[in-house]
Amino acid sequence: MKAPSITVLKKYLTAMSKNKVKYMTCERLAHIIGVYPEVIADNLSYFEPMLKMDTSLDLLQLIPMIKDYIIAKEDKKAIQPKVVALKKDIVEYESIADFIYKKMTYAGLIDRSTVLNEKDLKILKRLVTMELTALKKKK
């Protein structure tokens, strides 16, 4: 069973909360929103599987489950801070070889088990592009 989209669920929630009725069916919600009742039943059958067979069930009972689902999905999509290689981070290294020497060596020997984090990889990428542009300028 395919999960419904958050935007559609929010549209259903606002329509159900604006109408002050005691009993909301798929047909009534379909007249409010302008969508076929079967489409509404398909989307909300994720929360109540019997809704596809009996569209006269009360949709107002599904509101707490829909709200919990929306909150869980939006928490999952929390914005992660973007990692950026700043100029001050790049100035620390003269070249790619200097970066490798400072980050990936231990007592002068290369440590093959070293794992670079995302910021280090971004810095390395900028260093590589800087050296490539320097090589192109020489030609």
N, CA and C of each residue as an Amber inpcrd file, in Angstrom:
protein
   417
   0.8500000  -1.1800000   0.0000000   0.0000000   0.0000000   0.0000000
   0.8910000   1.2370000   0.0000000   0.6080000   2.1310000  -0.9300000
   1.4150000   3.3310000  -1.0810000   0.9970000   4.3790000  -0.0460000
   1.9770000   5.0050000   0.5620000   1.7040000   6.0370000   1.5660000
   1.2420000   7.3230000   0.8820000   0.2780000   8.0290000   1.4460000
  -0.1960000   9.2830000   0.8390000   0.8150000  10.4030000   1.0370000
   0.7280000  11.4150000   0.1670000   1.6510000  12.5360000   0.2800000
   1.1920000  13.4810000   1.3970000   2.1440000  14.1950000   1.9420000
   1.8600000  15.0870000   3.0630000   0.9940000  16.2660000   2.6220000
   1.2100000  16.7780000   1.4200000   0.4280000  17.9350000   0.9500000
  -1.0380000  17.5830000   0.8000000  -1.3120000  16.3910000   0.2980000
  -2.7090000  15.9640000   0.1520000  -3.3480000  15.7970000   1.5220000
  -2.6090000  15.2120000   2.4450000  -3.1500000  15.0240000   3.7950000
  -3.4030000  16.3500000   4.4850000  -2.5230000  17.3150000   4.2730000
  -2.7480000  18.6400000   4.8670000  -3.9820000  19.2950000   4.2850000
  -4.2060000  19.0960000   2.9930000  -5.3950000  19.6500000   2.3560000
  -6.6560000  19.0180000   2.9500000  -6.6210000  17.7160000   3.1600000
  -7.7690000  17.0320000   3.7750000  -8.0070000  17.5270000   5.1990000
  -6.9160000  17.6890000   5.9560000  -7.0550000  18.1450000   7.3440000
  -7.6570000  19.5420000   7.4230000  -7.1990000  20.4490000   6.5810000
  -7.7480000  21.8070000   6.6300000  -9.2100000  21.8180000   6.2360000
  -9.5750000  21.0200000   5.2560000 -10.9840000  20.9670000   4.8370000
 -11.8560000  20.3700000   5.9390000 -11.3410000  19.3530000   6.6150000
 -12.1270000  18.7240000   7.6790000 -12.2270000  19.6310000   8.9000000
 -11.1840000  20.3850000   9.1870000 -11.2200000  21.2320000  10.3730000
 -12.0470000  22.5000000  10.1530000 -12.1380000  22.9820000   8.9100000
 -12.9280000  24.1830000   8.6410000 -14.4190000  23.9080000   8.6940000
 -14.8250000  22.7070000   8.3400000 -16.2460000  22.3550000   8.4000000
 -16.5930000  21.8660000   9.7900000 -17.5970000  22.4520000  10.3580000
 -18.0180000  22.0790000  11.7090000 -19.1850000  21.0940000  11.6310000
 -18.8970000  19.9170000  11.1170000 -19.9060000  18.8660000  11.0500000
 -19.5190000  17.7710000  12.0340000 -20.5080000  17.0040000  12.4450000
 -20.2360000  15.9490000  13.4110000 -19.8200000  14.6460000  12.7360000
 -20.1460000  14.5240000  11.4510000 -19.8640000  13.2880000  10.7270000
 -19.3980000  13.6450000   9.3220000 -18.1670000  13.2750000   8.9800000
 -17.5950000  13.6070000   7.6730000 -17.3700000  12.3170000   6.8950000
 -18.0040000  12.1910000   5.7490000 -17.8180000  11.0290000   4.8860000
 -16.9160000  11.4210000   3.7160000 -16.5400000  10.4320000   2.9400000
 -15.7200000  10.7000000   1.7560000 -16.4770000  11.5420000   0.7430000
 -17.7840000  11.3090000   0.6250000 -18.5830000  12.0730000  -0.3280000
 -18.6440000  13.5480000   0.0660000 -18.8550000  13.7990000   1.3390000
 -18.9320000  15.1770000   1.8160000 -17.5900000  15.8970000   1.6290000
 -16.5050000  15.2000000   1.9500000 -15.1780000  15.7860000   1.7700000
 -14.8710000  15.9900000   0.2870000 -15.3710000  15.0970000  -0.5490000
 -15.1600000  15.2230000  -1.9920000 -15.8540000  16.4620000  -2.5370000
 -17.0370000  16.7770000  -2.0390000 -17.7430000  17.9840000  -2.4710000
 -17.0150000  19.2480000  -2.0090000 -16.3890000  19.1870000  -0.8560000
 -15.6740000  20.3530000  -0.3280000 -14.3820000  20.5960000  -1.1150000
 -13.6220000  19.5360000  -1.3470000 -12.3100000  19.6700000  -1.9700000
 -12.4060000  19.6980000  -3.4940000 -13.3080000  18.9260000  -4.0570000
 -13.4160000  18.8550000  -5.5100000 -12.6620000  17.6820000  -6.0940000
 -12.5770000  16.6040000  -5.3450000 -11.8940000  15.3910000  -5.7750000
 -12.9010000  14.2410000  -5.6620000 -12.7310000  13.2250000  -6.4820000
 -13.6220000  12.0770000  -6.4030000 -13.5200000  11.3970000  -5.0430000
 -14.6440000  10.8650000  -4.5350000 -14.5990000  10.1760000  -3.2380000
 -13.6930000   8.9470000  -3.2450000 -13.5690000   8.2930000  -4.4040000
 -12.7090000   7.1130000  -4.4920000 -11.2420000   7.4800000  -4.2880000
 -10.8580000   8.6550000  -4.7780000  -9.4760000   9.1120000  -4.6040000
  -9.2060000   9.3860000  -3.1310000 -10.1500000  10.0110000  -2.4730000
 -10.0020000  10.2840000  -1.0380000  -9.9310000   8.9750000  -0.2610000
 -10.7850000   8.0260000  -0.6290000 -10.7860000   6.7290000   0.0470000
  -9.4560000   6.0090000  -0.1780000  -8.9020000   6.1040000  -1.3810000
  -7.6070000   5.4710000  -1.6540000  -6.5000000   6.0980000  -0.8030000
  -6.4990000   7.4240000  -0.7200000  -5.4540000   8.0980000   0.0510000
  -5.5690000   7.8130000   1.5470000  -6.7730000   7.8120000   2.0630000
  -6.9600000   7.6260000   3.5000000  -7.0580000   6.1540000   3.9140000
  -7.0640000   5.2490000   2.9400000  -7.0970000   3.8260000   3.2890000
  -5.7790000   3.3850000   3.9210000  -4.7660000   4.2140000   3.8340000
  -3.5020000   3.9470000   4.5240000  -3.7300000   3.9110000   6.0290000
  -4.6540000   4.7170000   6.5180000  -4.9460000   4.7960000   7.9490000
  -6.0960000   3.8800000   8.3470000  -7.0720000   3.7170000   7.4690000
  -8.2260000   2.8450000   7.7260000  -8.4890000   2.0200000   6.4660000
  -8.0190000   0.7820000   6.4170000  -8.1490000  -0.0290000   5.2020000
  -9.5990000  -0.3030000   4.7840000 -10.5290000  -0.2980000   5.7050000
 -11.9310000  -0.5760000   5.3760000 -12.5840000   0.5930000   4.6430000
 -11.9220000   1.7090000   4.5440000 -12.4930000   2.9060000   3.9230000
 -12.7340000   2.7050000   2.4330000 -11.9570000   1.8720000   1.7760000
 -12.1680000   1.5970000   0.3560000 -13.4850000   0.8650000   0.1230000
 -13.8470000   0.0010000   1.0470000 -15.0720000  -0.7880000   0.8930000
 -16.3030000  -0.0230000   1.3520000 -16.1510000   0.7560000   2.3960000
 -17.2800000   1.4910000   2.9580000 -16.8940000   2.9600000   3.0820000
 -17.2960000   3.7670000   2.1010000 -16.9120000   5.1810000   2.0970000
 -17.7630000   6.0190000   3.0360000 -18.6980000   5.4000000   3.7380000
 -19.5430000   6.1570000   4.6560000 -18.9640000   6.2140000   6.0720000
 -17.7550000   5.7170000   6.2530000 -17.1140000   5.7900000   7.5700000
 -16.7760000   7.2360000   7.9130000 -16.6950000   7.5150000   9.2100000
 -16.4160000   8.8730000   9.6830000 -14.9240000   9.1710000   9.5590000
 -14.6150000  10.1950000   8.7830000 -13.2210000  10.5820000   8.5760000
 -12.6630000  11.4000000   9.7310000 -13.5370000  11.9610000  10.5420000
 -13.0650000  12.7730000  11.6700000 -12.3120000  11.9310000  12.6980000
 -12.5750000  10.6370000  12.7120000 -11.8570000   9.7590000  13.6400000
 -10.4110000   9.5310000  13.1980000 -10.1140000   9.8190000  11.9470000
  -8.7670000   9.6110000  11.4310000  -7.8400000  10.8040000  11.6590000
  -8.3960000  11.9230000  12.1050000  -7.6050000  13.1530000  12.2580000
  -6.3810000  12.9700000  13.1620000  -6.4890000  12.3470000  14.3260000
  -5.2720000  12.1890000  15.1610000  -4.1890000  11.3460000  14.4810000
  -4.5930000  10.2920000  13.7780000  -3.6090000   9.4560000  13.0900000
  -2.9370000  10.2150000  11.9520000  -3.7080000  11.0280000  11.2380000
  -3.1560000  11.8140000  10.1300000  -2.1680000  12.8480000  10.6710000
  -2.5260000  13.5100000  11.7690000  -1.6290000  14.5090000  12.3580000
  -0.3240000  13.8730000  12.8180000  -0.4040000  12.7150000  13.4590000
   0.8030000  12.0200000  13.9090000   1.6830000  11.6290000  12.7210000
   1.0580000  11.1710000  11.6410000   1.7920000  10.7770000  10.4440000
   2.5180000  11.9790000   9.8470000   1.8350000  13.1210000   9.7580000
   2.4380000  14.3250000   9.1880000   3.6080000  14.8040000  10.0460000
   3.4340000  14.7970000  11.3530000   4.5070000  15.2160000  12.2580000
   5.7150000  14.3010000  12.1250000   5.4730000  12.9910000  12.0420000
   6.5800000  12.0370000  11.9110000   7.3250000  12.2340000  10.5990000
   6.6150000  12.4670000   9.5160000   7.2570000  12.6580000   8.2110000
   8.0320000  13.9710000   8.1530000   7.4910000  15.0350000   8.7590000
   8.1860000  16.3230000   8.7250000   9.4150000  16.3190000   9.6280000
   9.3660000  15.5840000  10.7390000  10.5440000  15.4680000  11.5870000
  11.6500000  14.7110000  10.8650000  11.2560000  13.7620000  10.0570000
  12.2240000  12.9810000   9.3100000  12.9410000  13.8410000   8.2830000
  12.2390000  14.8370000   7.7510000  12.7960000  15.7090000   6.7340000
  13.4200000  16.9730000   7.3300000  13.8210000  16.9280000   8.5590000
  14.4170000  18.1040000   9.1930000  15.6270000  18.5540000   8.3810000
  15.7560000  19.8420000   8.2380000  16.8140000  20.4060000   7.3990000
  18.1720000  20.1820000   8.0630000  19.0390000  19.5580000   7.3130000
  20.3880000  19.3180000   7.7900000  21.2570000  20.5210000   7.4200000
  22.1380000  20.9550000   8.3090000  23.0130000  22.0720000   7.9570000
  23.9490000  21.6700000   6.8170000  24.1320000  22.5880000   5.8840000
  24.9530000  22.3320000   4.7170000  26.4230000  22.5000000   5.0750000
  27.2290000  21.5450000   4.6840000  28.6650000  21.5810000   4.9530000
  29.3370000  22.2890000   3.7840000  30.1040000  23.3310000   4.0980000
  30.7650000  24.1280000   3.0830000  32.2410000  24.2730000   3.4470000
  33.0780000  24.1790000   2.4310000  34.5100000  24.4010000   2.6290000
  34.7790000  25.8880000   2.4740000  35.0880000  26.5550000   3.5600000
  35.3220000  27.9870000   3.5440000  36.7620000  28.2960000   3.1440000
  36.9750000  29.5430000   2.7910000  38.3040000  29.9990000   2.3680000
  39.3260000  29.8300000   3.4850000  38.9010000  30.0850000   4.7310000
  39.8350000  29.9630000   5.8500000  40.2540000  28.5110000   6.0870000
  39.3890000  27.5680000   5.7060000  39.7580000  26.1630000   5.8280000
  40.7500000  25.7530000   4.7480000  40.5980000  26.3320000   3.5720000
  41.4540000  25.9720000   2.4480000  42.8350000  26.6040000   2.5700000
  42.9230000  27.7640000   3.2010000  44.1980000  28.4710000   3.3340000
  45.1890000  27.6600000   4.1720000  44.7050000  26.8010000   5.0300000
  45.5840000  25.9910000   5.8770000  46.4920000  25.0780000   5.0570000
  46.0720000  24.7200000   3.8530000  46.7990000  23.7560000   3.0340000
  47.3530000  24.4430000   1.7900000  48.5940000  24.1410000   1.4660000
  49.2230000  24.7240000   0.2880000  48.8470000  23.9810000  -0.9860000
  48.7100000  22.6610000  -0.8610000  48.3970000  21.8390000  -2.0300000
  47.7010000  20.5630000  -1.5660000  47.4380000  19.6950000  -2.5490000
  46.8100000  18.4070000  -2.2290000  47.7720000  17.5550000  -1.4010000
  49.0380000  17.6000000  -1.7530000  50.0380000  16.8200000  -1.0140000
  50.1190000  17.2700000   0.4460000  50.0260000  18.5640000   0.6740000
  50.0470000  19.0930000   2.0350000  48.8100000  18.6310000   2.8060000
  47.6700000  18.6300000   2.1430000  46.4330000  18.1530000   2.7730000
  46.5710000  16.6910000   3.1740000  47.0740000  15.8760000   2.2640000
  47.2300000  14.4430000   2.5450000  48.2290000  14.2410000   3.6790000
  49.3110000  14.9990000   3.6750000  50.3140000  14.8690000   4.7270000
  49.7270000  15.2250000   6.0910000  48.9450000  16.3120000   6.1470000
  48.4020000  16.7580000   7.4320000  47.2250000  15.9150000   7.9180000
  46.4200000  15.4220000   7.0010000  45.1950000  14.7200000   7.4110000
  45.3220000  13.2020000   7.4380000  46.1690000  12.6630000   6.5620000
  46.1240000  11.2140000   6.3820000  47.4150000  10.4990000   6.7750000
  48.2990000  11.1790000   7.4670000  49.5330000  10.5150000   7.8830000
  49.6260000  10.4560000   9.4010000  50.3760000   9.4780000   9.8580000
  50.6340000   9.3200000  11.2860000  52.1250000   9.0290000  11.4250000
  52.8600000   9.9460000  12.0130000  54.3130000   9.8300000  12.2180000
  55.0380000   9.6250000  10.8900000  54.5730000  10.3230000   9.8450000
  55.2420000  10.2630000   8.5550000  54.7920000   9.1330000   7.6550000
  53.9910000   8.1910000   8.1500000  53.5020000   7.0700000   7.3480000
  52.0230000   7.2910000   7.0140000  51.6450000   6.9260000   5.8170000
  50.2400000   7.0920000   5.4130000  49.3800000   6.0500000   6.1140000
  48.3490000   6.5280000   6.7580000  47.4050000   5.6590000   7.4520000
  46.2480000   5.3550000   6.4990000  46.1840000   4.1230000   6.0020000
  45.1670000   3.7590000   5.0180000  43.7730000   3.6390000   5.6230000
  43.6790000   3.5150000   6.9070000  42.3720000   3.3670000   7.5490000
  41.7360000   4.7110000   7.8790000  42.3680000   5.7930000   7.4900000
  41.8190000   7.1270000   7.7510000  40.5520000   7.3390000   6.9400000
  39.5220000   7.8100000   7.6170000  38.2490000   8.1130000   6.9580000
  38.0360000   9.6180000   7.0250000  37.8610000  10.2270000   5.8710000
  37.6450000  11.6670000   5.8250000  36.1550000  11.9720000   5.9890000
  35.8580000  13.0070000   6.7630000  34.4630000  13.4090000   6.9130000
  34.0510000  14.2810000   5.7250000  32.8030000  14.7110000   5.7240000
  32.2670000  15.4480000   4.5850000  32.9950000  16.7850000   4.3690000
  33.3130000  17.4570000   5.4460000  33.9960000  18.7470000   5.3210000
  35.3870000  18.5750000   4.7250000  36.1200000  17.5370000   5.1770000
  37.4440000  17.2760000   4.6230000  37.3700000  16.9630000   3.1330000
  36.3610000  16.2150000   2.7390000  36.2030000  15.8910000   1.3210000
  35.8940000  17.1370000   0.4870000  35.0920000  18.0390000   1.0400000
  34.7880000  19.2910000   0.3340000  36.0550000  20.1410000   0.1810000
  36.8790000  20.1790000   1.2380000  38.1370000  20.9280000   1.1750000
  39.0440000  20.3100000   0.1150000  39.1430000  18.9930000   0.1030000
  39.9660000  18.3060000  -0.8860000  39.4700000  18.5810000  -2.3040000
  38.1750000  18.6070000  -2.4710000  37.5930000  18.8940000  -3.7890000
  37.9700000  20.3010000  -4.2530000  37.8820000  21.2640000  -3.3510000
  38.2560000  22.6470000  -3.6940000  39.7440000  22.7460000  -4.0160000
  40.5660000  22.0340000  -3.2600000  42.0010000  22.0450000  -3.5400000
  42.3030000  21.4550000  -4.9140000  41.6070000  20.3860000  -5.2650000
  41.8090000  19.7660000  -6.5740000  41.3910000  20.7180000  -7.6810000
  40.2460000  21.3750000  -7.5370000  39.8010000  22.3160000  -8.5740000
  40.7510000  23.5050000  -8.6830000  41.2890000  23.9540000  -7.5470000
  42.2410000  25.0620000  -7.5920000  43.5160000  24.6590000  -8.3450000
  44.0080000  23.4440000  -8.1010000  45.2150000  22.9950000  -8.8000000
  44.9440000  22.7560000 -10.2780000  43.7530000  22.2670000 -10.6160000
  43.4110000  22.0700000 -12.0220000  43.3370000  23.3860000 -12.7660000
  42.7640000  24.4030000 -12.1410000  42.7040000  25.7090000 -12.8020000
  44.1020000  26.3160000 -12.9470000  44.9640000  26.0680000 -11.9690000
  46.3470000  26.5580000 -12.0650000  47.0730000  25.8760000 -13.2210000
  46.8370000  24.5770000 -13.4160000  47.4660000  23.8520000 -14.5270000
  46.9450000  24.3620000 -15.8680000  45.6740000  24.6720000 -15.9540000
  45.0970000  25.1550000 -17.2100000  45.6310000  26.5410000 -17.5550000
  45.8860000  27.3540000 -16.5420000  46.4290000  28.6960000 -16.7780000
  47.8620000  28.6250000 -17.3050000  48.6130000  27.6310000 -16.8650000
  49.9970000  27.4880000 -17.3180000  50.0530000  27.1230000 -18.7920000
  49.0650000  26.3880000 -19.2770000  49.0450000  25.9700000 -20.6850000
  48.6500000  27.1260000 -21.5030000
